[in-house]
Amino acid sequence: MAGPITIHYHRDFDGMVSAGVLANILREIHGERVQWRSVNYDQRRDWANFQRGHRFAIVDFHFHPKAAYWFDHHPTTFLSPEDEAKYAPSEKWAFDPESPSCPPIILAHAEKYWDYKTPERFRDMAHWSNVIDAAKFESVDEALFGDDPALRISRCMTVAPTVDWPDRIVGDMVDLRLEDIAMRPDVEKAWQRAVRNRDKALDHFPGTVQWVEDRVMLYDASSNKIRRERFAPFFHHPEIHYAVGVIPTRSGFHVTAGVNPWNPPSETVHIGEIMQTWGGGGHRAVGGVNPGGHDKAIEVSELVAAIVREKMAAL
């Protein structure tokens, strides 16, 4: 019998749900022994040799021609023309750049090819995955202060106590409802900490703003003395169209950029394609890259902000 298969997933709510959904499907439909582990952008440096000699699946992350199963929705998923040429839709691979998130792709695929009956809890997870990953919140207040179980779990990822903590949450997603997961004592503890951090981040954010010009913001939140909040730019400056900034992560300094979901321009630029210049990626509306050390991240953030302004002016 074949050994266990490891599902590698992007470490955010969308990726975690994708891993939980696929793990359940592979176990129930294919009788697979399944385990899971997160993956991040820094692991692309030797992507051709990723997990060489092991059986693996990838969800919500870059295409890999050796993946036994692969599902993604990022337009920048292919790291080279050669990789893109190796992709073709199949019983075990699916790609839909129009999907707001990855779980709906997996569920639709399993229903079509494997006669999978999607449980209601996975439909709920897929709904919230769409909302969270595509920033389809009703308002910035819902994004910041909403306390639905999905939003609690998503916010907890900002204060994950250990690198492998998301793996434990994925393990629960395989079999439990979001409501059950959100009631875990460690999730509640993380949620309370994340709420305190959110409030501090909103207080700290104005001091990180470098400039706001032509409805584009550049900010530097790289200091370890301040808290960070994804939607703080749009909470404090609802008039802007784009925010570009630097934040620290476990994988190094990260340059992030995104459109204001509640005040998008009439025509948008493709953030993911801009980020590809430095080895990153993403969607039209949001993207990121880990370009190296702090100085390089500051340099790249300034360049990204300038490019966004230039492209906006040309539209």
N, C-alpha and C positions, 0 to 999 in steps of 0.2 A: 504493500500500500504506500502511496506517495506520502511524503512527510507533510508537516503542517505548512500552511501558506500564511505569509505575513502581509497584512494590509498596511500600506504606508499612506498616511493621510496628512493633509495640511493642518497645522495645529490652530484651527479656529472652529467656531461653531459649525459652519458649513462642512468643513472637512471631517470633524468628529462625528456628525450625524451620518455623513457618507460612509465612514468606516463602520459605524454600528449597523447601518442598514445592510451593507454588503456582507458583513460578517454573519448576520442573521440569515441572509439569503444563501450564502455558500454553505452554511451549516445545515440549514433545513432542506434545501433543494438538492445540493450536490454532495452532502455528507462529508464536507471538508472539515478537517481540524484547522481552526483559525486562530491566529493571534494578530496583534496590531501594534504599530509603533508610528509615531509622528515623523514627519520629514520636513525639512526647511530649505530655504534657498541656498544656504552655504553648502549643502550636500550635492549641488549640481556641478561642483568643480571637476569631478571625475565621473560624470553622469553615465558615460558609456559602461563603466565598470560597477555601477551601483548594484549592490547585492548579488554580485556575480556568484554563480553556483547555488543560489537559493531560489525557492519558489516565492514569488511575491506578486502582489496586486498594488496598484496605485490609484487613489481617488483624490479628486480636487487638486491635482498637481500635474506637473509636466508629463507629457507623453514619454514612455519608455518602450522601445520595441521588444524588450524581453519580458514585459509584464504579462503575467498569465491572465489578469483582468485589469482593465483600465477604463476609467470614466472621468471626464473633466468638462469644464465649461469655459475655461479661460481662453480668450482669443490668442494669447501669447504662449500657448502650451507647448508648441514645437520649438525646440532649441536650435534646430538647423533644418535647412531644406531637405537634407537626407532623411532626417527623422520624419518629417512631414510626408515624404514620399513613401515611407514604410507603413503609414497609417491607412487603414481601410476599415469601414464599419464591419463588425463581425458579431458573432454570438457572444464574444467576450470583451469587445471594445466598443465604446460609444463616446461621441464628442458632439456637444451642442453649445456653441458659443452664444446662442440666443437665450439660453436658460439662465434665470436669475441666480441659481445655485446648482450644486451637483446632485443632491439626493433625488430630485424629481427625475433626472436622467436615469439613474440606477433603477428606480422603482418602475418607470415605464419600460425600460429594457427587460427587467425581470418578468414583468407581466406579459410582455410580447413573446419572449424567447423561452421562458422557463415556467410559464403557467403559475407564476407566483401570485398569491392573494395578499395584497398589501393590507396589513392591519391598520386600524384607525390611528394608533399611536404614531406610526410612521408617516401617515398623511399629515398629522399635526406637526411633527418634526420638520417635514419638508416645507410646510407652509411657513414656519418660523425661520427656517433656513433661507428661504427666498427673501423674507422681510429683512433679516439681519445682514445677509451678504450683499444684497442689492440696495441696502439702506432705504427700504420702502416703508419706513416708519411714518405714521400719520403726521408727526411733528417732531421737532427737535426735543420737545419735552418728553415725548414717549421714548425717544432714543436714549435720553439721559436718565429719566426718572421712572420709566416703566418697570413693573415688578412681576410681570408674567414669568412663570417658571423658565421658559426659554431665555428670556432676557436676563434673568438672574444667573443662569448657568453661563451664558455668553459673557456677562460682565465678570464672573468669577475667573475667567481665563486670564484676566489682566493681573491677577494676584495668585496664579497657580503656585502652591507652596513648593512643589518639586517639578522637575522637568517631565517626569513620567506621570504626574497627576492627571493630565488629560487622558492618558491611556486607561486609567481607572474609570473615568467618566464614560469613555467609549464602551467599556465593558458593561456598564449599566445600561447604556443606550441599546445594546443588543437585545435586551429582554424587558426593560422597564419603561414606564411612561415618564415624560419630563417632570410631571408633578411629583412622582416618587423620588426621582433623582434630586430635585430641588430641596427635598425635605431631609436629605442626608446631613448629619451634623457638620461634617467638614465643608459641605457646600454652603450651608447657612453661615458658618464662621467666615468662609471666604467672601461671601456676599456682603456681610457686615463690614469687613475690611475694605472691600471694593467700593462700597458706598462712601465710606469715610475718605478714601482716596479720590473718588469722583468730586466730592465737595471741595477738597483741597485743590484739586487740579483746576477746577473752575475759578477758584480764587487766584491761583498762580498764573493762569494763562496770559492775562494781559501783559505781564512783564516779559513774556517770551517773544512777543510780536516784533519782528524786525522792520517790516514795512507793509503797508497796504496800498497798492497802486493798481489802477484800472481794474478794480474788483478782484484782484489777485492778492493773496496774503502769503508772506514768507515768515515763518517762525522757527525759533531754535529752542526746542524743549529737551536738549540733550543733557542738561545738568542732572546729576543724580540727587540734587537737593530739591527738585520740584517734582510734582506729580503730573501725570499726563492723561488727557482725555480726548478720544478721537473726535468728538463732535463739539469740543470747546470752541474752535474757530467760528462755527456757525451759530453757536449760542451767543457769543459776544459780538459777532459781526454778521448779522443775518443778511446784510447787503452784498456780501462778497459772492463771487461765482466759484472760485477755487482757493484751496489752501494747500500750501506746500511746507513741509517741516521736517525736522530731524528729531528722532527719538532714540533712546537706547533700548536694546533688546539683548537677550542672552546670546544672540548670534552676532552681536556687534551693533554699531550705529546704523540706523535704518532711516532712509529717506522715504517719506510717504507723501502722496499727493492725491487729492480727490475733489470732485465737484460738490458743491453745496446741494444736497438732495432737495432742499426746500426753496432754492432760488437758482436753478440751473440756467445757464445762458440759452438763448434760442438755438444756437449751434454750438456743439461741444467739440473739444479736442480729444484725441485718443491718448489718455494718460499711460496706459499699458505699453503702447508702442514707444512713447518717449522714454519710459523706464528701461526698455530693452537696450538702449544705447549703452547703458552701464551694466548690463547683465541681469536686470530685473524683469518685471513684467506686470501683468494685471489685466484689467478691463478698460473699456473706454472711459468709464467714470472714475476709476480708482486704481492705483498701482503703487508699487514700491520697489526698493532695491537696497541691498546691503553693500555699499561700494567699497568698504574697507574701514580705515581708521576714522577718527573724529574729524580731522581736517579735510579728508577727502569727502566725507559725508556733507560737511558744510559747503564745500565747493560744488558738489553735485546738486544740492538743494537750491543753491543760487542759480545754477544753470537751468535746472528744471523750471524754476519759477520764471526765469527770463524767457524760456522757450514757450511756456504756456501763454505769457503775455503777448509774445510775438505772433503766435498762432491765432490767438483771440483777435488781435488787431487785423489779421489778414482775412478773417471770416466775413 
